[in-house]
């Protein structure tokens, strides 16, 4: 829990630059920018996104592409919508990615598997 709180506080202190569809919100030429981008990609909070929230994000990005976005929509909302859509929707097929196979699901779904393999490995019992 404390790691998630640290993670969230690290992401909260980051500002939101002007939105650019399909690009990273962080400077990829710097280590710190690549690190923050990685934290954004593996953010486990995207695993709790509802179907309704996903559709809202997809609609928001669709309106942005069409140029029919409202003046009340902020860069933060657009960046968050892009993050959710990129985390859940496969870029080639357009279908939802099964939770354990998402980048954000790697740790929560992978740790029990790794622990089980380590526990059941016969050589570790010697």
DSSP file (Angstrom, degrees, kcal/mol; ACC not computed):
  #  RESIDUE AA STRUCTURE BP1 BP2  ACC     N-H-->O    O-->H-N    N-H-->O    O-->H-N    TCO  KAPPA ALPHA  PHI   PSI    X-CA   Y-CA   Z-CA
    1    1 A X     >        0   0    0      0, 0.0     4,-2.2     0, 0.0     5,-0.2   0.000 360.0 360.0 360.0 -40.8    0.0    0.0    0.0
    2    2 A X  H  >  +     0   0    0      1,-0.2     4,-2.3     2,-0.2     5,-0.2   0.847 360.0  54.2 -66.6 -32.2    2.8    2.4    0.8
    3    3 A X  H  > S+     0   0    0      2,-0.2     4,-2.6     1,-0.2    -1,-0.2   0.900 108.2  49.3 -66.0 -40.0    4.4    1.8   -2.6
    4    4 A X  H  > S+     0   0    0      2,-0.2     4,-2.9     1,-0.2    -2,-0.2   0.902 110.9  50.0 -65.7 -40.4    1.2    2.7   -4.3
    5    5 A X  H  X S+     0   0    0     -4,-2.2     4,-2.4     2,-0.2    -2,-0.2   0.911 112.5  46.9 -63.4 -42.0    0.9    5.9   -2.2
    6    6 A X  H  X S+     0   0    0     -4,-2.3     4,-2.2     2,-0.2    -2,-0.2   0.914 113.0  50.0 -63.2 -43.6    4.4    6.8   -3.1
    7    7 A X  H  X S+     0   0    0     -4,-2.6     4,-2.1     2,-0.2    -2,-0.2   0.935 112.1  46.9 -59.6 -49.7    3.7    6.0   -6.8
    8    8 A X  H  X S+     0   0    0     -4,-2.9     4,-2.1     1,-0.2    -2,-0.2   0.897 111.9  49.8 -62.7 -42.0    0.6    8.2   -6.8
    9    9 A X  H  X S+     0   0    0     -4,-2.4     4,-1.3     1,-0.2    -1,-0.2   0.863 109.2  52.9 -67.8 -33.4    2.3   11.1   -5.0
   10   10 A X  H  < S+     0   0    0     -4,-2.2    -1,-0.2     1,-0.2    -2,-0.2   0.907 112.8  43.8 -65.2 -41.8    5.1   10.9   -7.6
   11   11 A X  H >< S+     0   0    0     -4,-2.1     3,-1.0     1,-0.2    -2,-0.2   0.807 108.8  58.5 -73.6 -29.2    2.7   11.1  -10.4
   12   12 A X  H 3< S+     0   0    0     -4,-2.1    -1,-0.2     1,-0.2    -2,-0.2   0.810  97.1  60.2 -70.4 -29.7    0.6   13.9   -8.8
   13   13 A X  T 3< S+     0   0    0     -4,-1.3     2,-0.4    -3,-0.1    -1,-0.2   0.467  86.7  97.0 -79.8   2.5    3.5   16.3   -8.6
   14   14 A X  S <  S-     0   0    0     -3,-1.0     2,-0.1    -4,-0.1    -3,-0.0  -0.762  70.5-136.3 -94.1 132.8    3.9   16.2  -12.4
   15   15 A X        -     0   0    0     -2,-0.4     2,-0.6     1,-0.0    -2,-0.0  -0.309  16.5-116.3 -81.4 171.0    2.3   18.9  -14.4
   16   16 A X        -     0   0    0     -2,-0.1    60,-0.1    10,-0.0    59,-0.1  -0.924  26.4-156.0-113.5 109.6    0.3   18.4  -17.6
   17   17 A X        -     0   0    0     -2,-0.6    62,-0.1     8,-0.3     3,-0.1  -0.195  48.0 -60.6 -72.8 173.3    1.8   20.0  -20.7
   18   18 A X  S    S-     0   0    0      1,-0.1    -1,-0.2    61,-0.0     2,-0.1  -0.320  70.5-101.0 -55.2 136.6   -0.3   20.9  -23.7
   19   19 A X        -     0   0    0     -3,-0.1     2,-0.4     1,-0.0    -1,-0.1  -0.351  38.3-176.5 -68.9 136.7   -1.9   17.7  -25.0
   20   20 A X    >   -     0   0    0      3,-0.2     3,-1.8    -3,-0.1     2,-0.1  -0.956  29.1-123.8-132.2 113.5   -0.5   16.0  -28.1
   21   21 A X  T 3  S+     0   0    0     -2,-0.4     3,-0.1     1,-0.3    58,-0.0  -0.320  90.9   7.5 -60.8 128.9   -2.4   12.9  -29.2
   22   22 A X  T 3  S+     0   0    0      1,-0.3    -1,-0.3    -2,-0.1     2,-0.2   0.375 107.1 102.5  84.5  -4.0   -0.3    9.8  -29.4
   23   23 A X  S <  S-     0   0    0     -3,-1.8    -1,-0.3     1,-0.1     2,-0.2  -0.645  77.0 -97.4-108.3 168.6    2.8   11.2  -27.8
   24   24 A X        -     0   0    0     -2,-0.2     4,-0.1     2,-0.1    -1,-0.1  -0.562  18.6-140.6 -81.3 147.2    4.2   10.9  -24.3
   25   25 A X  S    S+     0   0    0     -2,-0.2    -8,-0.3    54,-0.1     2,-0.3   0.559  83.7  70.2 -82.0  -7.7    3.5   13.6  -21.8
   26   26 A X  S    S-     0   0    0      7,-0.1     2,-0.7   -10,-0.1    -2,-0.1  -0.813  96.5 -99.0-113.3 151.9    7.0   13.3  -20.5
   27   27 A X    >   -     0   0    0     -2,-0.3     3,-1.1     1,-0.2     6,-0.3  -0.565  31.2-165.1 -70.1 109.9   10.4   14.3  -22.1
   28   28 A X  T 3  S+     0   0    0     -2,-0.7    -1,-0.2     1,-0.2     6,-0.1   0.514  79.7  71.2 -79.0  -4.4   11.7   11.1  -23.5
   29   29 A X  T 3  S+     0   0    0      4,-0.0     2,-0.3     5,-0.0    -1,-0.2   0.633  93.2  66.3 -83.3 -13.5   15.2   12.5  -24.0
   30   30 A X  S <> S-     0   0    0     -3,-1.1     4,-2.1     1,-0.1     5,-0.2  -0.817  81.1-131.3-109.0 148.0   15.8   12.6  -20.2
   31   31 A X  H  > S+     0   0    0     -2,-0.3     4,-2.8     1,-0.2     5,-0.2   0.936 110.0  53.0 -58.6 -46.9   16.1    9.6  -17.8
   32   32 A X  H  > S+     0   0    0      1,-0.2     4,-2.4     2,-0.2    -1,-0.2   0.865 109.0  50.0 -60.5 -36.8   13.6   11.2  -15.4
   33   33 A X  H  > S+     0   0    0     -6,-0.3     4,-2.1     2,-0.2    -1,-0.2   0.902 111.9  46.7 -67.4 -41.8   11.1   11.6  -18.2
   34   34 A X  H  X S+     0   0    0     -4,-2.1     4,-2.2    -7,-0.3    -2,-0.2   0.887 112.4  51.3 -66.9 -37.9   11.4    8.0  -19.4
   35   35 A X  H  X S+     0   0    0     -4,-2.8     4,-2.4     2,-0.2    -2,-0.2   0.929 111.2  46.7 -63.9 -45.4   11.1    6.9  -15.8
   36   36 A X  H  X S+     0   0    0     -4,-2.4     4,-2.0     1,-0.2    -1,-0.2   0.868 110.6  53.3 -65.4 -35.9    7.9    8.9  -15.2
   37   37 A X  H  X S+     0   0    0     -4,-2.1     4,-2.3     2,-0.2    -1,-0.2   0.918 108.6  50.0 -63.3 -42.6    6.6    7.6  -18.5
   38   38 A X  H  X S+     0   0    0     -4,-2.2     4,-2.3     1,-0.2    -2,-0.2   0.923 109.6  50.5 -61.5 -44.9    7.2    4.0  -17.3
   39   39 A X  H  < S+     0   0    0     -4,-2.4    -1,-0.2     1,-0.2    -2,-0.2   0.881 111.0  50.1 -59.8 -37.4    5.4    4.7  -14.0
   40   40 A X  H >< S+     0   0    0     -4,-2.0     3,-0.8     1,-0.2    -1,-0.2   0.893 110.3  49.5 -67.3 -40.3    2.5    6.1  -16.0
   41   41 A X  H 3< S+     0   0    0     -4,-2.3    63,-0.2     1,-0.2    -2,-0.2   0.880 116.1  40.8 -68.1 -39.0    2.4    3.0  -18.3
   42   42 A X  T 3< S+     0   0    0     -4,-2.3     2,-0.4    -5,-0.2    -1,-0.2   0.220  78.3 141.7 -96.8  16.1    2.4    0.5  -15.4
   43   43 A X    X   -     0   0    0     -3,-0.8     3,-1.5     1,-0.2     4,-0.2  -0.425  43.0-153.2 -60.4 113.6    0.1    2.4  -13.2
   44   44 A X  G >  S+     0   0    0     -2,-0.4     3,-1.6     1,-0.3     4,-0.3   0.639  83.7  80.2 -68.5 -12.8   -2.1   -0.3  -11.5
   45   45 A X  G >  S+     0   0    0      1,-0.3     3,-1.3     2,-0.2    -1,-0.3   0.769  79.9  68.4 -64.6 -22.7   -5.0    2.2  -11.1
   46   46 A X  G X  S+     0   0    0     -3,-1.5     3,-1.2     1,-0.3    -1,-0.3   0.709  85.4  70.1 -69.4 -17.0   -5.9    1.6  -14.7
   47   47 A X  G <  S+     0   0    0     -3,-1.6    -1,-0.3     1,-0.2    -2,-0.2   0.751  95.5  54.1 -68.0 -22.1   -6.9   -2.0  -13.8
   48   48 A X  G <  S+     0   0    0     -3,-1.3     2,-0.3    -4,-0.3    -1,-0.2   0.265  77.6 127.0 -96.5  11.1   -9.9   -0.5  -11.9
   49   49 A X    <   -     0   0    0     -3,-1.2     2,-0.1     1,-0.1    -3,-0.0  -0.535  54.6-136.2 -71.3 129.0  -11.3    1.5  -14.8
   50   50 A X     >  -     0   0    0     -2,-0.3     4,-2.3     1,-0.1     5,-0.2  -0.358  20.1-111.3 -80.4 164.4  -14.9    0.7  -15.5
   51   51 A X  H  > S+     0   0    0      1,-0.2     4,-2.2     2,-0.2     5,-0.2   0.863 119.8  53.3 -61.5 -37.1  -16.4    0.1  -18.9
   52   52 A X  H  > S+     0   0    0      2,-0.2     4,-2.0     1,-0.2    -1,-0.2   0.904 109.3  47.9 -65.5 -42.3  -18.3    3.3  -18.6
   53   53 A X  H  > S+     0   0    0      2,-0.2     4,-2.2     1,-0.2    -2,-0.2   0.893 110.3  52.5 -66.6 -39.9  -15.1    5.3  -17.8
   54   54 A X  H  X S+     0   0    0     -4,-2.3     4,-2.6     1,-0.2    -2,-0.2   0.924 109.5  48.6 -60.9 -45.2  -13.3    3.6  -20.7
   55   55 A X  H  X S+     0   0    0     -4,-2.2     4,-2.4     1,-0.2    -1,-0.2   0.881 109.5  52.8 -63.5 -37.5  -16.1    4.7  -23.1
   56   56 A X  H  X S+     0   0    0     -4,-2.0     4,-2.3     2,-0.2    -1,-0.2   0.913 110.7  47.4 -63.0 -41.9  -16.0    8.2  -21.8
   57   57 A X  H  X S+     0   0    0     -4,-2.2     4,-2.2     2,-0.2    -2,-0.2   0.912 112.0  49.4 -65.7 -43.3  -12.2    8.4  -22.4
   58   58 A X  H  X S+     0   0    0     -4,-2.6     4,-2.1     1,-0.2    -2,-0.2   0.900 112.4  48.4 -62.9 -40.4  -12.6    7.0  -25.9
   59   59 A X  H  X S+     0   0    0     -4,-2.4     4,-2.6     2,-0.2    -2,-0.2   0.903 109.0  53.0 -66.0 -41.6  -15.3    9.5  -26.7
   60   60 A X  H  X S+     0   0    0     -4,-2.3     4,-1.8     1,-0.2    -2,-0.2   0.921 112.0  44.9 -60.3 -44.8  -13.2   12.3  -25.4
   61   61 A X  H  X S+     0   0    0     -4,-2.2     4,-2.3     2,-0.2    -1,-0.2   0.856 111.1  54.0 -68.6 -34.8  -10.3   11.4  -27.6
   62   62 A X  H  X S+     0   0    0     -4,-2.1     4,-2.0     2,-0.2    -2,-0.2   0.928 109.2  48.0 -63.7 -44.7  -12.6   10.9  -30.6
   63   63 A X  H  X>S+     0   0    0     -4,-2.6     5,-2.1     1,-0.2     4,-0.9   0.864 109.6  53.6 -63.3 -35.9  -14.0   14.4  -30.1
   64   64 A X  H ><5S+     0   0    0     -4,-1.8     3,-0.6    -5,-0.2    -1,-0.2   0.927 108.3  49.3 -63.9 -44.3  -10.4   15.8  -29.8
   65   65 A X  H 3<5S+     0   0    0     -4,-2.3    -2,-0.2     1,-0.2    -1,-0.2   0.884 112.8  47.7 -60.6 -39.2   -9.5   14.1  -33.1
   66   66 A X  H 3<5S-     0   0    0     -4,-2.0    -1,-0.2    -5,-0.1    -2,-0.2   0.615 111.4-122.4 -78.4 -12.9  -12.6   15.6  -34.8
   67   67 A X  T <<5S+     0   0    0     -4,-0.9    -3,-0.2    -3,-0.6    -2,-0.1   0.661  80.7 116.4  80.1  16.1  -11.8   19.1  -33.3
   68   68 A X      < +     0   0    0     -5,-2.1     2,-0.3    -6,-0.2    -4,-0.2  -0.117  36.5 136.9-108.3  36.2  -15.2   19.2  -31.5
   69   69 A X        -     0   0    0     -6,-0.3     2,-0.0    -5,-0.2    -9,-0.0  -0.593  55.5-112.2 -86.1 144.6  -13.9   19.3  -28.0
   70   70 A X    >   -     0   0    0     -2,-0.3     3,-1.2     1,-0.1    -1,-0.1  -0.317  17.6-121.8 -73.2 157.0  -15.4   21.6  -25.5
   71   71 A X  T 3  S+     0   0    0      1,-0.2    -1,-0.1    -2,-0.0    -2,-0.0   0.689 108.9  65.8 -71.2 -18.5  -13.5   24.6  -24.0
   72   72 A X  T 3  S+     0   0    0      2,-0.1     2,-0.4     0, 0.0    -1,-0.2   0.523  76.8 102.9 -83.1  -4.5  -14.0   23.2  -20.5
   73   73 A X    <   -     0   0    0     -3,-1.2     2,-0.2     4,-0.0    -4,-0.0  -0.671  63.0-148.8 -83.2 129.0  -11.9   20.1  -21.2
   74   74 A X     >  -     0   0    0     -2,-0.4     4,-1.8     1,-0.1     5,-0.1  -0.484  24.4-114.2 -95.0 164.2   -8.4   20.4  -19.6
   75   75 A X  H  > S+     0   0    0      1,-0.2     4,-2.9     2,-0.2     5,-0.2   0.874 117.6  58.6 -61.3 -37.2   -5.1   19.0  -20.8
   76   76 A X  H  > S+     0   0    0      1,-0.2     4,-2.6     2,-0.2    -1,-0.2   0.920 104.7  49.1 -59.3 -44.8   -5.1   16.8  -17.7
   77   77 A X  H  > S+     0   0    0      1,-0.2     4,-2.2     2,-0.2    -1,-0.2   0.895 112.7  48.0 -62.9 -39.8   -8.4   15.2  -18.7
   78   78 A X  H  X S+     0   0    0     -4,-1.8     4,-2.4     2,-0.2    -2,-0.2   0.918 112.4  47.7 -68.1 -43.6   -7.0   14.5  -22.2
   79   79 A X  H  X S+     0   0    0     -4,-2.9     4,-2.3     1,-0.2    -2,-0.2   0.915 113.6  48.0 -63.1 -42.4   -3.7   13.1  -20.9
   80   80 A X  H  X S+     0   0    0     -4,-2.6     4,-2.3    -5,-0.2    -2,-0.2   0.890 111.0  51.1 -66.0 -38.7   -5.6   10.8  -18.4
   81   81 A X  H  X S+     0   0    0     -4,-2.2     4,-2.4    -5,-0.2    -2,-0.2   0.916 111.1  47.9 -64.0 -42.7   -8.0    9.7  -21.1
   82   82 A X  H  X S+     0   0    0     -4,-2.4     4,-2.8     1,-0.2     5,-0.2   0.901 110.1  52.8 -64.5 -40.0   -5.2    8.8  -23.4
   83   83 A X  H  X S+     0   0    0     -4,-2.3     4,-1.8     2,-0.2    -2,-0.2   0.926 111.3  46.0 -60.0 -46.3   -3.4    6.9  -20.6
   84   84 A X  H  X S+     0   0    0     -4,-2.3     4,-1.5     2,-0.2     5,-0.3   0.930 114.7  46.4 -64.0 -46.7   -6.6    4.8  -19.9
   85   85 A X  H  X S+     0   0    0     -4,-2.4     4,-2.7     1,-0.2     3,-0.2   0.918 113.7  48.1 -64.9 -43.3   -7.2    4.1  -23.6
   86   86 A X  H  < S+     0   0    0     -4,-2.8    -1,-0.2     1,-0.2    -2,-0.2   0.815 112.4  50.5 -66.9 -29.1   -3.6    3.1  -24.2
   87   87 A X  H  < S+     0   0    0     -4,-1.8    17,-0.2    -5,-0.2    -1,-0.2   0.783 123.9  25.7 -77.5 -27.5   -3.5    0.9  -21.1
   88   88 A X  H  < S+     0   0    0     -4,-1.5     9,-3.0    -3,-0.2     2,-0.4   0.789 107.6  69.7-109.3 -35.4   -6.6   -1.0  -21.9
   89   89 A X  B  < S-A   96   0A   0     -4,-2.7     2,-0.3    -5,-0.3     7,-0.2  -0.750  78.3-124.1 -96.3 130.3   -7.2   -1.0  -25.7
   90   90 A X     >  -     0   0    0      5,-3.1     4,-2.0    -2,-0.4     5,-0.1  -0.539  18.1-139.0 -68.8 131.4   -4.8   -3.0  -28.0
   91   91 A X  T  4 S+     0   0    0     -2,-0.3    -1,-0.1     1,-0.2    -2,-0.0   0.785  96.3  37.7 -67.5 -26.9   -3.4   -0.5  -30.6
   92   92 A X  T  4 S+     0   0    0      3,-0.1    -1,-0.2     1,-0.1    -2,-0.0   0.887 127.7  28.6 -90.6 -43.8   -3.7   -2.9  -33.6
   93   93 A X  T  4 S-     0   0    0      2,-0.1    -2,-0.2     1,-0.0     3,-0.1   0.744  89.4-136.1 -91.8 -24.4   -7.0   -4.8  -32.9
   94   94 A X     <  +     0   0    0     -4,-2.0     2,-0.2     1,-0.3    -3,-0.1   0.585  62.3 127.1  77.8   9.2   -8.8   -2.1  -31.0
   95   95 A X        -     0   0    0      1,-0.1    -5,-3.1    -5,-0.1    -1,-0.3  -0.626  69.4 -92.3 -98.8 158.6  -10.0   -4.7  -28.5
   96   96 A X  B     -A   89   0A   0     -7,-0.2     2,-0.4    -2,-0.2    -7,-0.2  -0.438  39.0-126.9 -67.0 139.5   -9.7   -4.7  -24.7
   97   97 A X        -     0   0    0     -9,-3.0     5,-0.1    -2,-0.1    -1,-0.1  -0.752  29.3-106.4 -88.6 133.3   -6.6   -6.4  -23.4
   98   98 A X    >   -     0   0    0     -2,-0.4     3,-2.1     1,-0.1     4,-0.4  -0.359  35.6-114.0 -59.3 134.6   -7.2   -9.1  -20.8
   99   99 A X  G >  S+     0   0    0      1,-0.3     3,-1.7     2,-0.2     6,-0.2   0.801 110.7  52.7 -45.5 -49.8   -6.2   -7.7  -17.4
  100  100 A X  G 3  S+     0   0    0      1,-0.3    -1,-0.3     9,-0.1     9,-0.1   0.734 108.7  53.1 -64.1 -18.1   -3.2  -10.0  -16.6
  101  101 A X  G <  S+     0   0    0     -3,-2.1    -1,-0.3     3,-0.0    -2,-0.2   0.419  86.9 100.2 -98.1   1.6   -1.7   -9.2  -20.0
  102  102 A X  S X  S-     0   0    0     -3,-1.7     3,-1.0    -4,-0.4     4,-0.4  -0.527  82.3-120.4 -80.4 154.1   -1.7   -5.4  -19.6
  103  103 A X  G >  S+     0   0    0      1,-0.3     3,-1.2   -16,-0.2     4,-0.4   0.885 116.2  55.0 -59.7 -37.8    1.5   -3.6  -18.5
  104  104 A X  G 3  S+     0   0    0      1,-0.2     4,-0.4   -17,-0.2    -1,-0.3   0.676 106.3  52.6 -71.0 -15.3   -0.4   -2.4  -15.5
  105  105 A X  G <> S+     0   0    0     -3,-1.0     4,-2.0    -6,-0.2     5,-0.5   0.446  81.6  94.2 -97.1  -1.1   -1.3   -5.9  -14.5
  106  106 A X  H <> S+     0   0    0     -3,-1.2     4,-1.7    -4,-0.4     5,-0.2   0.933  91.4  35.5 -58.9 -50.1    2.3   -7.3  -14.7
  107  107 A X  H  > S+     0   0    0     -4,-0.4     4,-2.3     2,-0.2     5,-0.3   0.968 119.1  45.6 -73.4 -52.9    3.1   -6.9  -11.0
  108  108 A X  H  4 S+     0   0    0     -4,-0.4     4,-0.4     1,-0.2    -1,-0.2   0.849 126.0  32.2 -63.1 -31.1   -0.3   -7.6   -9.3
  109  109 A X  H  X S+     0   0    0     -4,-2.0     4,-0.6   -10,-0.1    -1,-0.2   0.744 120.6  50.7 -93.4 -24.6   -0.8  -10.7  -11.5
  110  110 A X  H  X S+     0   0    0     -4,-1.7     4,-2.6    -5,-0.5     5,-0.2   0.844  96.3  65.4 -83.1 -35.6    2.8  -11.8  -11.9
  111  111 A X  H  X S+     0   0    0     -4,-2.3     4,-2.8     1,-0.2     5,-0.2   0.917 101.3  48.8 -58.2 -48.0    4.0  -11.8   -8.3
  112  112 A X  H  > S+     0   0    0     -4,-0.4     4,-2.3    -5,-0.3    -1,-0.2   0.888 112.8  49.4 -60.3 -36.1    1.7  -14.7   -7.2
  113  113 A X  H  X S+     0   0    0     -4,-0.6     4,-2.5     2,-0.2    -2,-0.2   0.938 112.5  46.3 -67.3 -46.0    2.9  -16.7  -10.2
  114  114 A X  H  X S+     0   0    0     -4,-2.6     4,-2.5     1,-0.2    -2,-0.2   0.919 113.6  49.3 -62.3 -43.7    6.5  -16.1   -9.5
  115  115 A X  H  X S+     0   0    0     -4,-2.8     4,-2.6    -5,-0.2    -1,-0.2   0.904 111.0  50.0 -62.4 -41.5    6.1  -16.8   -5.8
  116  116 A X  H  X S+     0   0    0     -4,-2.3     4,-2.6    -5,-0.2    -2,-0.2   0.923 111.6  47.7 -64.8 -43.8    4.3  -20.1   -6.6
  117  117 A X  H  X S+     0   0    0     -4,-2.5     4,-1.0     1,-0.2    -2,-0.2   0.906 113.6  48.1 -63.1 -40.4    7.0  -21.2   -9.0
  118  118 A X  H  < S+     0   0    0     -4,-2.5     3,-0.2    -5,-0.2    -2,-0.2   0.902 113.8  47.0 -66.1 -40.5    9.7  -20.3   -6.5
  119  119 A X  H  < S+     0   0    0     -4,-2.6    -2,-0.2     1,-0.2    -1,-0.2   0.890 115.3  44.8 -68.6 -40.3    7.9  -22.2   -3.7
  120  120 A X  H  < S+     0   0    0     -4,-2.6     2,-0.4    -5,-0.2    -1,-0.2   0.558  83.6 113.1 -84.8  -7.7    7.2  -25.3   -5.8
  121  121 A X    ><  -     0   0    0     -4,-1.0     3,-1.0    -3,-0.2     4,-0.4  -0.523  61.0-148.9 -67.3 120.7   10.7  -25.4   -7.3
  122  122 A X  G >  S+     0   0    0     -2,-0.4     3,-1.2     1,-0.3     4,-0.3   0.813  91.4  61.0 -63.9 -32.0   12.2  -28.6   -5.8
  123  123 A X  G >  S+     0   0    0      1,-0.3     3,-0.8     2,-0.2    -1,-0.3   0.756  95.6  61.8 -69.4 -22.5   15.8  -27.3   -5.8
  124  124 A X  G <  S+     0   0    0     -3,-1.0    -1,-0.3     1,-0.2    -2,-0.2   0.652  96.0  61.3 -76.9 -13.4   14.8  -24.5   -3.4
  125  125 A X  G <         0   0    0     -3,-1.2    -1,-0.2    -4,-0.4    -2,-0.2   0.579 360.0 360.0 -87.0 -10.0   13.8  -27.0   -0.8
  126  126 A X    <         0   0    0     -3,-0.8    -1,-0.2    -4,-0.3    -2,-0.1   0.459 360.0 360.0 -84.0 360.0   17.3  -28.5   -0.5
